[in-house]
């Protein structure tokens, strides 16, 4: 009886793991980097990470990254980017209070700037997760549910205390945002 229960447990674990891998196939892929712990690639043009250091900007440039979108309210990239050649963009966001105007501005930048681009905030989790989720919805036609699932469960470190970010995604008018971006 004990062997049967162990076998059933293993079979369930394998089945659950396999189902998760199918669900996660569209999610951003982990990118190994010497200087960044939370670097992921959404597609050929969009990467996401935590705050890059001086060494990180050099590494990103070697990877072919042409631009950086900083979502931090109080920290600029100028010193860290140095002479890396990565073009810098910034939209000041504060995770506890997300404003539609900031989201629209970030999406406009993602639409118009040289790519590939890396999007970042301090940890690459919450503000970065929001903008990546909105990118998925607006430009890749993901459902809100799919984008929220990747944001929460994609391994980027989303902090549950920022439920307001999930509420923003659930409640925003995507058609209105698309019109503002054009």
C-alpha positions in Angstrom: 0.0 0.0 0.0 2.8 2.4 0.9 4.5 1.8 -2.5 1.2 2.6 -4.3 0.8 5.9 -2.4 4.4 6.9 -3.2 3.8 6.0 -6.9 0.5 8.0 -7.0 2.3 11.0 -5.3 5.1 10.9 -7.9 2.7 10.6 -10.7 0.7 13.6 -9.5 3.9 15.7 -9.0 5.0 14.9 -12.6 1.6 15.7 -14.0 1.4 19.0 -12.1 4.9 19.9 -13.2 4.2 19.0 -16.8 1.0 21.1 -16.8 2.9 24.1 -15.4 5.5 23.9 -18.1 2.9 24.0 -20.8 1.3 27.0 -19.1 4.6 28.8 -18.7 5.9 28.2 -22.3 4.9 31.8 -23.3 6.4 33.5 -20.2 9.6 35.5 -20.2 12.7 33.3 -20.2 15.5 33.5 -17.7 18.7 35.0 -19.1 22.0 34.1 -17.3 24.1 37.2 -16.7 27.2 37.7 -14.5 25.9 41.0 -13.1 22.1 40.6 -12.9 20.1 38.1 -10.9 16.6 38.9 -12.2 17.2 39.2 -16.0 14.5 37.8 -18.3 13.6 38.0 -22.0 10.0 38.6 -23.0 10.8 38.4 -26.7 13.6 39.5 -29.1 13.1 43.1 -28.3 12.1 43.3 -24.6 14.1 42.3 -21.5 13.4 43.0 -17.8 15.7 43.2 -14.8 16.5 44.7 -11.5 18.5 48.0 -11.2 21.6 47.6 -13.4 25.0 48.5 -12.0 27.9 50.0 -13.9 29.1 46.5 -14.7 25.5 45.4 -15.7 25.2 48.2 -18.2 28.4 47.1 -19.8 27.2 43.5 -19.9 23.8 44.6 -21.3 25.5 46.5 -24.1 27.6 43.5 -25.0 24.3 41.5 -25.2 23.1 44.0 -27.8 20.8 46.1 -25.5 20.3 49.5 -27.1 18.1 51.2 -24.5 17.0 51.1 -20.9 13.6 52.2 -19.4 14.0 53.1 -15.7 10.8 53.0 -13.7 12.3 54.2 -10.4 11.0 57.4 -8.9 14.1 58.5 -7.1 17.1 56.8 -8.9 18.5 57.8 -12.2 20.7 55.6 -14.5 23.1 58.2 -15.7 26.0 57.3 -13.3 25.6 53.6 -13.7 25.2 53.7 -17.5 28.3 55.8 -17.8 29.7 55.5 -21.3 28.0 52.2 -22.1 26.2 53.4 -25.2 22.8 52.3 -23.8 20.3 55.0 -24.4 18.4 56.0 -21.2 14.7 56.6 -20.8 12.8 57.1 -17.5 9.2 57.1 -16.3 9.0 57.9 -12.6 6.6 55.4 -10.9 5.8 54.6 -7.3 4.6 51.1 -6.8 2.0 51.9 -4.1 0.2 54.4 -6.4 0.2 53.6 -10.1 -1.1 56.3 -12.5 -2.5 55.5 -15.9 -0.5 58.4 -17.4 2.8 56.8 -16.3 1.8 53.4 -17.7 0.9 55.1 -21.0 4.2 57.0 -21.1 6.2 53.8 -20.5 4.3 51.9 -23.2 4.9 54.8 -25.7 8.6 54.5 -25.0 8.5 50.8 -25.5 6.7 51.4 -28.9 9.1 54.0 -30.2 12.7 53.5 -28.9 15.6 51.6 -30.4 15.5 47.9 -29.4 16.3 45.6 -27.7 15.4 47.5 -24.5 15.7 46.5 -20.9 12.9 47.6 -18.5 13.9 47.9 -14.8 13.0 49.2 -11.4 14.8 48.5 -8.1 14.1 44.7 -8.0 12.6 44.0 -11.4 9.5 42.8 -9.8 6.5 45.1 -9.3 6.7 48.2 -11.5 8.7 46.3 -14.1 6.1 43.5 -13.8 3.3 45.9 -14.3 4.8 47.4 -17.5 5.7 44.0 -18.9 2.1 42.8 -18.2 0.7 45.9 -19.9 3.1 45.4 -22.8 1.9 41.8 -23.2 -1.8 42.9 -23.2 -1.4 46.0 -25.4 1.2 44.8 -28.0 1.0 41.0 -27.8 -2.8 40.7 -27.3 -2.5 38.7 -24.1 -5.6 38.5 -21.9 -5.4 40.4 -18.6 -5.6 37.0 -16.8 -2.6 35.6 -18.8 -0.5 38.7 -18.1 -1.4 38.7 -14.4 -0.5 35.0 -14.1 2.9 35.7 -15.6 3.4 38.7 -13.3 2.5 36.8 -10.1 3.9 33.4 -10.9 6.7 34.0 -13.4 9.5 33.9 -10.9 10.3 37.6 -11.0 9.7 38.3 -7.2 6.3 40.0 -7.3 5.4 41.4 -3.8 1.9 40.5 -2.7 1.6 43.8 -0.8 1.2 45.6 -4.2 -2.3 44.3 -4.9 -3.0 47.7 -6.4 -0.9 46.7 -9.4 -3.1 43.7 -10.0 -6.2 45.9 -9.5 -4.8 48.4 -12.0 -4.4 45.7 -14.7 -7.8 44.2 -14.0 -9.6 47.6 -14.0 -7.8 49.5 -16.8 -9.5 50.3 -20.1 -7.2 48.6 -22.6 -8.9 50.3 -25.6 -8.4 53.7 -24.1 -4.7 53.0 -23.4 -4.2 51.7 -26.9 -5.7 55.0 -28.3 -3.4 57.1 -26.0 -0.3 55.2 -27.3 -0.9 55.8 -31.0 
